[in-house]
């Protein structure tokens, strides 16, 4: 991306292929980009606004093998998310397990390594959506709500070491009603589509990042909030989050891609907003490119899924 232009690359059909090219050549990813710049350009406004035959895919994927893209996240990294979770589950308790886990992060989240954060699984690359795509509230869900986050994007090199490709804006869409019913439903509430992009930043500033999230309904903004992320806003260091994700041998399989969400500072559900079919969610982070926009889509009736004997 160069201002209002998209400059096409020649010789790399995907971000994954570009990363592999850089690894094979032993050069920084930025150098691989410079090597593959072509003279072909597109008007970014047309593609971003959906007025082109080109469309924006998720900012990374594993071409041909979406199951080799692991989508996951870390929760309770921001004080507002911990406060929202506390409000969901407090009941008669003064302090919930969620708030205790956040406090552990405050006390010991920046060590080498520090205390382990909360971790959750979102799915594989089949759950990823790009800018402009719908995020689904399936028939079996009770709700769907935005979670404005920044996600790290990684590839595992041939020696089994994680290599950070960059970071990207994300909407870690979840079912907060199911989660509120009982915190043991958290794992199920996360198995939903989510979005990343439209841009992948390969040299991001993750020290302190400011942004804004908003909800539009019928062409009007019905809710918005300033948001903050980055290491200065979190109770864990980036190095600690990465260590605790990649310490598992299964997360260091050569050739795999990982998209890992780093947690949210605010979301509309915490302010009592329930999203409706057709609502537009927008996530913008300073320094991370144009806003990520996705529409809420409710899908059809639920059918019984039956496992039959062979």
Secondary structure, DSSP 8 states (H G I E B T S, - for coil): -BTTEEEEESS-SSHHHHHHHHHHHT--HHHHHHHHEEEEEEEHHHHHTT-SS-----S---TT-GGGEEEEEEES-SHHHHHHHHHHH-TT-SS-HHHHHHHHHHHHTTSTT----EEEEEEEGGGEE-TT-EEEE-TT-S--B--EEEEEEEEE-TTS-EEEEEEEEEE--B-HHHHHH-GGGHHHHT-S-EEEEEEEETT---SSEEEEEEEEETTEEEEEEEEEESGGGSSS-HHHHHHHHHTSGGG--TT-EEEEE---S--GGGGT----TT-EEEEEETTS-S-EEEEEEE------------
